[in-house]
Amino acid sequence: MPPPELPVESTPLPYEARLDARPRAQIDLVVIHCTELPDLATAREYGERVLYADSGQGNSGHFYIDRDGAVHMWVAPERVANHTRGYNPRSIGIELVNTGRYPRWLDANHQAMDEPYTEAQIVALIALLKVLSDDYPALQFIAGHEDLDTTTVAAEDDPAQTVRRKRDPGPLFPWDRVLRQVRLKRLEP
């Protein structure tokens, strides 16, 4: 059965054309993130920031899913977005709007990720994953950002302690439900 219609609002980031192009056959992985920001507007602000002066690029996922289930495409999948160190050339990044550890991401005493994902977000995510699986035949793996970036850093509030640099999508992400409904296998290096 084909996936339901999935409206996607395309609002490319200003530097999208400067991101490297890639062949569709190179895309075999989806990485699930959470924005760790309060809302979609703040995520857009962060996404538009040029962080790499030499290339005029910043950090961003390809797709963003807001709490109401609205899906936004900021970078076309045929472009390499900067979202997961070491995995960008082969992956599509999907960001779920969620506060995560905002605003004290790296404080040792603020590591709980306790905002649940909305039902609308998960339904939209599953629909998007089905569409992507149909559109990109080489796509076969899915991972959380926390699976792929296990770097620890000194805590900002207590340098004697270390914290994970990336913890998203976090403990409240419904992996079992998502994996039951899509044909992707979880990649855990």
Buried (B, 14 or more C-beta within 10 A) or exposed (E): EEBEEBEEEEEEBEBBEBBEEBEEEBBBBBBBBBBBBBEBEEBBEBBEEEEEEEEEBBBBBBBBBBBEBBBBBBBBBBBBBBBBEEBBEBBBBBBBBBBBBBEEBBBBEBBEBEBEBBEBBBBBBBBBBBBBBEEBEEBBBBBBBBBBBEEEEEBBEEEEEBBBBBBBBBEEBBEEEBBEBBEBEEBEE
